[in-house]
Amino acid sequence: MEVEVQINQEDRFEQAFARLNSAKPYAKKLYQDDLFQETRRLSKSFEGIKVLYSYADQFDQAGVFEGGPWEDPSKLQPNLVNGSLKIEGIESIVTLLSELRMLAIAQGRYEHEKVNSEMATNYLNEVMALNLDFIFPEETEEARIEKSEEIDCAQNLFKLIVDKISIAAVSGTLLNEIDRLTAQRPIMVNRILLMIQKAEELLHSDVDEDKRKEIQRYHDATSQLTALSEEFPKFSDYRNELENMTDKDLENEARLFGESMRETGLVSPYHAVLVRFLNSSKSELVSAALFLNEKGAASLSENSVLVYELIKVAIHLPTRQSIYGLARMLERGVLSHHPVAPGLRRLVELDIKPEVSQTLVEAFSEHEGITANNVLVAGVLSVLGQPLGIGQGLNPTCQSARALSLWSIHDPGHLLEQIPRAARDGDVSMMFEGQAIHSQNLTGGLAPELHKELDPISLVLVPHLDRIYAEMINRVQFRGDDPHRWVNPPFYGNWVPRGFAKVFDHLSSNITDFRGFVRLFYATHHPDYNEGHELIYPNPVGICVTTVYGKMLGFHAITIQRVAKDPKGEYRVYFYNPNNDSSQKWGQGIEPEVQGNGEYEGESSLPFHEFVSRLYAFHFNPYEQGDASSVDEEIVEKIETLARESWGQEYHWLN
């Protein structure tokens, strides 16, 4: 009977495909929905997926993707596949067909003018690394409850992809992804932990010894790192055994966890148990457990009473990642800023609004006994310790994330003033051109429905900042120039320079004087041309984000942290990207790096000229600039070519 059903479904798909294939170009859309419905039926089984794949080399010719966002495979983004495949409706089906087309290109069954076999293979390797939950389905109660037709179809799809592309490629790509992400030291590590969890399953596959050791290293860093933790897998038993250890053995245990945390940026739950024990019984060993440098140890010694109170409040099993934030906060010397200590103490017993309290507690919903204040203080430790680890998540709120990062670095007192206003009062206010703007009086914003996989401080503050930023933009949008000229200084801080340059004409969007724009940036930011004026504060700038093929994706807010020579003696721009993955490939060989070129943790970097090729707006001090005319013509031409042949194809150039 099942065979008969399968044959019947194949026939129906074949008929729907034939109708679409023979339709006139202007009528393709009339027949696409029928094909998508038949696709859904077939994709519920692995045999059906194989039938769909047999047609994949004909999809473009038939017009399967015509008129939709999947039409051009060169613009596809691996990080969007997971969400698209889970959406109920047509989007998941078209995404599935799009991935089958990519597989056909990778396997040499179909030649596409914009994507070759190697490009398609690299794309699918990254897709697999980002979708291991489809390749290795979890056998948990949660997975069973959340099971859906879309997930079944996606699992069938990835079973075929894994059959066609070596699993060894997944292990290599997966480890590279973990390495890249941990190097960026994000506050939110859920994605990394999921990858490590899935990587452990690869230990039972055909992976070489080097990869096996690397997977084991990450597993140990997030689990039973030491012999003692392996011997006592229950946290309570491990805690009890710590009381029987000598000071020397305790110090060794502390250093092992501290070293691992510093190597990977990840924290084991046993580390949290250990730190809490040391905090109450052997406080002199807390420094070893945090693996502090000299500056951090001095800060701990100077502020020991406050730090021990913060550990008691903030460090628990579910908030264990804040141990890393605490260590980095101490080494940054943040506690020496006068407003910080009283600001932190205020948060310990802050009267948090019920709805905010619920949001914070729900972030750790699987753990009982965690209060909103525990979560809030833990979040502050992470933000103050890892200002470049703040991410915007799946929200269009790069401006708000950038604000939190900037304040954490240069005005932590201001940040600690804003947090209680949002958490306790439900209102954040800012002055803008002589008038106070209150978030509680505003609606909308760029993210009215906030995706909540964010750090606790972002959960509390971003909704307010988002509405205020949108209101500021709204008030100046008709002034005939870019609104950011007026909005950025009052929003981020008055240290933002008042000079402002943009590559587009605001009214026409024409590119009018690109070369002048480039020369001005060199004259204000490049040490060889700006008469030695160093960047004192991070500079909020706008970039054109492009795909791996150089296609324009949109505008994005980042922050230039510094300009300096890398170990090879080449000037690079080091910047903070609130996007959760700061080493995306931007096409034309332009690939922001996160390590190996002198980057501080959390920074991305590019050679100076490559960065400028994606820049579209920046602030500058008009009183601190060199001679723009001295910038080499060859450099300007090189940057213009990169811009014209990537995002510049979307605009009209007047010069």
N, C-alpha and C positions, 0 to 999 in steps of 0.2 A: 504493500500500500504506500509506504514512504517513497519508494522508487517511482511509483506512478505520480504521486504528488510532485516530486522533484521534476519529473519530465514535463508535467503540465505547467509548472512554474517556468521552466526553461522555455517552453513554447511561447508562453505569454510574454516573457521578456524579449524573445527573439522578434515577435510580432511588433511589440512596442518600439524596439530599436529600429526595425525596418521602416516603420512609419516616420520616426524622427529623421532617419537618415535620408529618406526620399523627399522630405518636406522642403519647400522653398525657404531660403534664408530668412525672409521676413515672417515665416510661419513657424519657425523652430520652437519658439516659446510655447506654442499651443500644444506641442506634443511632449515637452520635457516632463511635465508632471506625471503623465502616464508611465513614462520610463522610470521615474523615481519611485513610484509606487511598486512597480514590479521589482525594482532593485531591492527595496526594503524586504520583500518576501524572500528573495533569493539569499540575501545576506544573513538571514537567520541561521544558516547552516554553513559549515566549512565547504561542503561540496558546492553549495550555491555561490560562495565567494570565488571558488575556482572557475565557475562558469562565467561570472562577471569579468574575471581577469582575462579570460580568453577573448573578450571583446575590447580590452583596454587600449589596444593599439589603434582602434577605430573611433574612440570617443570624440576626439577633436573633429575629425572629418564629419561625423554625424551631427555635431552641434550640441553635444551633451552639456557643455559648460558655456555655451554662447550667451553673451549678455549678462553674465554673472561675475562675481569677484574671483572665481576659480579659473576664469578663461585663460589667463596668462600664468603658466606654472612658474615663471621666473620670479613672480611676486609673492609666492607662497611662503609663509613663515612657520617653521617647525613648532614654535612655542604655542601656536594657536590651534594645533591639531587636536590636542587632548580635549579642550573645552568644546570645540566644534563637534567632535564625535559623540559627546555626551548629551548634546542638545536634542530634545524631542522635536521631530519635524524634518523638513526637507534639508536643513543645513547639515545634519549628521550624514545623510545619505549622499549628498553631493561631495562632502569631504571624503567619504569612503571611496567614491569613484575617482576623485582626484588623486588619492594615494595609490590606487591601482594603476592609474596612468603613469605616475612617477615610477612605480615598480616596473612597468613595461619599458620605460625609457632606460632605467638603470640596467635592466636585463638585455638591452639591445634589441628588443622586439619592436620598438618604435623610435624613430628619429625625430626630434623636435628642433626647430631652428634656434630656439633661445636657451634650451637646456640640453646638455649632452649627458651621456651615460655616467661620467664621473661626477658631474654636478648632482644628478639625481641620486646616485648612490650615497654621496656625502649628506645630502638632504635626508634621506631615509635613515641613515645611521644616527643622525641627530634626533630624528623623530622617534626612533626606537629607544634611544637613551632617555628621552623625555616622557616616554609612555610605557615604562616597564610595568605599570599596574595593569596594562592590557596584556603584556607578554607573559607575566607571572601573576595571574589572578590570586588575590588573597583568599584564603579559606577561613574567613572569620564570620562571626554573626553579623557584624556591620556590613561586610561585603554582600552577605546574603540578602539582607534587608534592602540594600540600595541597588540590588540587581535590577537591570532594566533591559528592554529590547536593544536599546542603543549600545549598551555595554556589551551585550552578547555579540552584536554585529561587529563592534570594534575588536573584540577578542578574536573573532574569526578572521578579520582582516590581518591582524598582527601575527596570527599563526601562519598565514600564507607568506607574509613578509619575512618572517624568521626562517621559514622553509626555503625561501629563495636567496636570502642573504645570510652569510655566515654569522653564527652566534658569537664568534670570536670578535667580530667587528663591534658588536654591542658591548662586550666587556671592555674593550679598549676605549670606545667612545664614552662609555659610562664612567670609567675611572677618570678620563680627562675632564668630564663634566664636573665630577665631584672635586677634582683638584682645582678647577677654575673657580668654582663657587666658594669653596672653603678659603681660597686665597683672598677673596673679596671681603671675608669676615662679616657676613650679613648678621643682623640681629635675629631675624627670623630664619630658622634653619630647618623648618619642616620639610622643605623640598629635598634638602641634602640628606636628612635622616631617612626619608623614603627611598632615596637612591641607594643609600648604604644598606638598608634593609633588603632591597631587591637584589643588590649586588651579592649579598650573602648567598642567595639562591644560585648565583652563577658559580659559586665554589663547587657545586655538584655538576657543573658542565665542563666542557673541554676548554679550560683556560690554562695558559702557561703559568709557570711557577712564580714569575715576577708579579703577574697580575693577582695571583692568589695571595701573595704576601701583602700586596697593597690593599686588597679588599679586607684581609684579616686585620691590618693596621687600623683601618677606619672602623671596623667592627669593635675592636678593643677600645678605641678612643671613646666610643659611645656606650660601652657596656662594661664587661668584666675585664678591666685592664690589668689588674694585679693578681698575683697568686692568691692573696687573701680573699679578694672578691670572687674569684673562681671557686674557692673552697666553701664560701658562705654566700650562696646566691640570694638568700633572703636578706633584705635590707636590715631587718631587725636583728638577725643573727650577726650580720657584718658589724652593725653598730655595737653590739654587745662585745664582740671580739676585740674591737678597738680599745676597750677599757683594759684588756689584759696585755697590751703590747708595751714594750719599752719605749722610752722617748726616742731612741735611735731608730727603732723600727717604724715608729709613727712618722718620724721625719722622712724616712725613705719612702714610705707609702705616700706621704704628701707630695714629695718631689716627683714621684712617678706620675701622679695625676696632673700635677702642675705642668710638667714638661709636655705631656700629651696634649693638654688643653692649648698650650702655646703653639705647638706644632700644627694643630688642625683647626683651632678655633672652636672646637666642639667639646662638650662637657658630659661626662658620664654621670648617671644618677648616683653612683657610689661616691663620686666626688662631692656631691651635695651632702650626703650623709656624713662624709669625713669632715667637711668644712664646718658643719653645724656642731659636730662633736668637738673639734678643736676649738671652736669659738667659745664653747662653754667649759671645756676642761683643760685645754693646752693652748691658750691663746697665742703663746709665743711661736707656735708653729703655723699659724695662719698664713704668714708671709711665704713660707715654703709651699703651702698648698696653692697659693695664688701665683707662685713662681715669679715674684716681683723683682724688678731690677732695683738698683740703688735708690733711684728717685721714688719709686713706688713704695719701697720699704720705709723710707724716711717719711713719706706722707702717711703711711699706716701708723707709724710710731707717734707722729704728731697728733693724729686724729683718732687714736685707738678706741676711745669710748664711743664715739659716733659710729665708727666702722663696725664695731661689735654689735651695736644696736641695729644697724642696717642689715647685717647678716642674719640676726635673729628674726627680723621682720620679713626680709625679702627672699632669702635663700631657702627654698624648699625643693622637693623632687620635681614638681612640674615647672618651677621657675629656675631650674639649675643653670640654664644658659646665661643667667645674669651673673654667675661667678666670673665669667670671662669679662663681662662689662665692668664689674667691680674692680678687677685687676687692672684693666686699662684705664679706668677712671682715676685710680690712685697714681698710676704712672703719668697720666696727663697733668697731674697736680691741680685738678679741678677744685679740690676742697680748700685750696689756698685763696680762692675767690671769696671775698667777704660774704656775699649773699647766699652762697651755696649751702653751707652747713645749716643755718636756720631754715632755709627753704626745704631742705631734705627732712629736717625734724618735723616741720609742719605737715608733711605728707603722711607721716607715720600714723597720725590720729585724725587725719582730715575727715570731715563729715561729708561723705560723697553722696551725690544725688542718687536715689534708688535706680533710675534708669541707667545711669553711668555705671553704678555698681554691678548691675546685672550684665551689662556688656563686658565688663572686665572679668567677672567670674565665669561667664560663658566661654571666654577664651580658653579656660582650663576646665571645661565642663565635666571631663571624666575624672577629675580629682576632687574629692571632698575635703573640707577643712581649710580651703584656701579662701582668704577674704579679698575683697576688692582692694584694700590698702596694701596687702601683701603683693598683689599683682602690680599695683601702681608704682610702689617703691622699686620693685624688681625692674619694671620698665624704665624707670628713671636711671637706674644704675647702668642699664644697657645703652641708653641714649647718650648719657654723659660720657660713657666709656668708649662708645663706638659711633661717633657722630657721622661717619661716612658709611655706616652699616644700616642706616635708616632707609627703608624701601617704601615705595608708593603702592606696592602690591598690584592688584589688578584694577587700579583706579587711575583716572586721568588727573591725578593730583600731584604732579611733579613739583609745582610751585610750593605747595604746602610742605611736602617732604623736604624740599630744599631749605625752607625756612627753619624747620626743626634742626636740621644739620648745621646751618649757619649760626643759630642761636646757641646751640650746644658748644660750638667751637669758640665763639667770640662774645657771647652774652648769656652765659648759663643762668645768671640771676634773672634775666628777663624771661627765660624759658620756665624757670621755677615759679615765676609769678603768674604766667599764663596757665599753667597746669591746674592749680587750685581754682582759678576763675572758671575754667571749663568744667572741672569735675565736681566742684562744690556749688558754684553759682549758676552753672548752665549758660554762661555768657562770657564772651571774649570781646574786648573793644579795642579799636585802634583809631588814632587821629588821622584824618585825611583832609588836607587843605582846609584846616581850621574847624572841621566838624568831626564829631565822634561817630564811628560806625560800630553798632552793637550786633553781634552775630545772632542774638536771640530774636532780633526783629527781622531777620532775613530768612528767605526760603531759597530753595534751588541750589545753585552752585554747580560746579562741573561734575560732582559725584553726589547727587541727592540720595542715591541708594549706595552707601559705602560697602564695598566688598571688604569683609572684616578679617581677612587673614593678614593682620598688621600687628606691629608691636603695640604694647599697651598705651604708650604715650600718643602714638598716632591715632589709635582708636578714640582717645579722649579729645585730642586737639584738632585733628584734621577736618572734621565736619565744620567746626567753627571757622578755621582759617580758610577753608575752601569757599565758604559763603562770603566772607569778608573780601577775599581776593576778587571774586566774581563781581561783587558790588563796586569795588574800586574801578575795575575795568569798565563796567557799565557806565560809570559816571563820566568817563573821559573818552569813550569810544568814538565820538564824533568830532574830535578836535583836529582831525586832518593829519595826524601823525600816530605812530605806534603808541598804544596806551601804556605799554610797559615803561616808556620814558618817564611817566609821572607816577606810576603805581609802585615800581620796585623799591625806590628809596624809602617811602613811608611804610611799606609792608615789611621789608626785611630789616631796615635800619638806615639811619641817616649817613652811615659810612659808605653806602653805595654811591659811587661817583655820579654827578649830575650830567656829565657828558654822555651822549647816547648816539650810536650809529646803527643803521639798519641797511641791509643790502637791497631791500625792495622799496619802491615808492608805495606809500601806504594806501593811496587811493586807487592806483591802477594796477598794483602788484608787478609793474615792470621793473626790471633790473636796470638801473640807470647809470651807476658809476661803480661797478664792481671793483675795478682796479684801485680807485680811490679808497674804497672800503677796506681793501686788503692792506694798502699802504698805511692807512690810519691805524689798523690793528697792530701792524709791525712797529709803527712809531710809538705806540703806547704800551706794548706788552713784550716785545722781543728785546732782550738785553743788549744786542748789538746795534739796535736802532733807537732805543728810547732814552738814551743818555743816562742809563744806569738807575732809573727809577724802579725800585722793586715793588712787587705786588704786596701791599700790607694786609689787606683783607681779601677774602675770596670774592671773586667777581661773578655775579649771576649773569649768565649769557644764554642765548638761544641758538640751537643747532637744528639743521635739517637732518632728520634721521632717514637713512636709506637702507635698503635691503642688501643682502649679500651680493646682489647683482647691480647695486648702485641705483635702484629705483627709489623714487621719493615715497616715503611713508607718512611723514608729517613733521610737525615742529615739536621740540622738546626742550625743557628747561634743565640746565645743568649748572655747575659752578666751577669756575677755574680756581683751583687751589693754589697753584704756583707754576712758574715757568723756570726750568732749570736744565742743566746738562745731565744726560744719562751717563752710565758708566763708560759708554763709547765716545763721549764728548759731544754728542748731538743734542741740540736743544729740543726739549719736549714740553708739551703742555700737559700738566697733571691735573685731572679734574674729577669731580664727584658727580656720579650719575645716579639719580634716585631710582632709575629702573633697576629691577631686581637682578638683572644680569648685565654687568657693565663691560663685558668683553664681546659684545655682538659684532659680527662682521658687517661692514658697511659698503662692501664692494670696492672695485678698483684696487684691491690689495690693501685697503685701509681697514685695519683690524685693531681696535683699542686693546691694549694689553693691561693686565692687572698685576703682573709680577715679572721680575727679571730685567726691568729697565729702571730700577731705582724708585719704584712706586712705594709709597707708604701704604699700610694696609687700608683697604677701602678705596684707594685711588685707581682710576684708569689713566692711561697716558697714550699720546700719539706724538709722532714727530710734528714739529711746529707747523710746517706747511700743510700736512695732511689734516690737522685739526682745523686750520683756517678754511680749508676747502669745504667744510661742512658748517661753518659758522654763518649765521644770518643776522645776529644782533648782539651788541655788547655795550657795556658802560665803560667810560674812561674819564680820567681827570684831564680837562683841557689845558691845565697849567703844568702838567707833567707828561710831555711828549717830545719826541725827537723830530728829526727832519724826515717827513714821509717821502719826500722825493729821492732820498738816498737809498731806498729799498731797491734791490737789484731787479731790473726788468725781467730777467730770466725766471726769478722766483715768482713774480706776479703772474707771468704767463703760464707757468706750471700749475699754479693754484687755479687760475681761471679755466684751464683745460679740464681739470678734475671736476670743477663745479659744473661747467657747461655740459659735460658728458654724463653727469649723474642727475642730481636733483634739478639742475638748471634746465633740463629738457622740458620741464613743466611750465617754464616761464618765458616771457618775451624779453630778449636782451636788446637794449637800446644803444649799447656801445660795443 
